Amino acid sequence: MDITRQRSFLHDEAQFARALARASAGAIIFALPLLMTMEMWELGFYMDRFRLALFILVTLPVLFGLSYFAGFEETFCWQDDLIDALSAFAVGFLMSAVLLTVFAIVRLDQPLPEIIGKIALQSVPASIGAMLARKQLGQQDDSDKERRIRSSYPGELFLMGAGALFVGFNVAPTEEMILISYKMSPWHAVALAVLSLGLLHIFVYTVGFAGQESAGNDGFLSVFLRFSVAGYGIALLISLYLLWTFERIAGLSMMELVTATVVLGFPSALGAATARLIV
């Protein structure tokens, strides 16, 4: 290996090491509220293992997509994105294991399935935080990834879904989601759905947040249907999936299920609307 190639190799290795360090910081910062939440500890203990495994499998493609649009380092091919997705999950798993051990939530005298369950569940938000660390904590030029986002309608919808998943995940495990839905009448649910949809549209196209979209030459109705309504639909589907994953819908009537989905759909819709702030 000549001197030039050796320096280039060492530079790339140093860049990747810094990216991993930044990803570790992102994993801790983004996942800390859930790492210190009792419902998450309990879910890691008793949660159905099929649902947990499925949730992990769903998370990996999300990480892959986030790597393409806003990964913790610059990528140039799908192999790079795959490596970064697996790296982000590994960082999230490791940081979750370390912190849960320090918090005495995970102990060596516990059964192995319980230990793995607690760490694996927490690794989902931690890995997303690791993947978003470049955008939030780095100083790199994101122009290439920004062009990828803006040139793709599916890419826009994907980011809405990722934002809905991340924000919805932060409150979906809590009992309050179901408690609020029990207190609400059908009219409350309708009002909350209208409010969620309205805020999603306003946040994305009106108030001037960083990364805000431009309607361009499209009319209001076209933009509202293609982005706002579609984004809210994605947020509701993700909310329903999260409620099922965390076993919050057992025994609910159809009306109670719809109301609970709308309740969780509110923070999920805000996550979809503000996804460009963090991605």
Secondary structure, 3 states (H helix, E strand, C coil): CCHHHHHHHHHHHHHHHHHHHHHHHHHHHHHHHHHCCHHHHHHHHHCCHHHHHHHHHHHHHHHHHHHHHHCCCCCCCHHHHHHHHHHHHHHHHHHHHHHHHHCCCCCCCCCHHHHHHHHHHHHHHHHHHHHCHHHHHCCCCCHHHHHHHHCCHHHHHHHHHHHHHHHHHHHCCCCHHHHHHHHCCHHHHHHHHHHHHHHHHHHHHCCCCCCCCCCCCCCHHHHHHHHHHHHHHHHHHHHHHHHHHCCCCCCCCHHHHHHHHHHHHHHHHHHHHCHHHHC
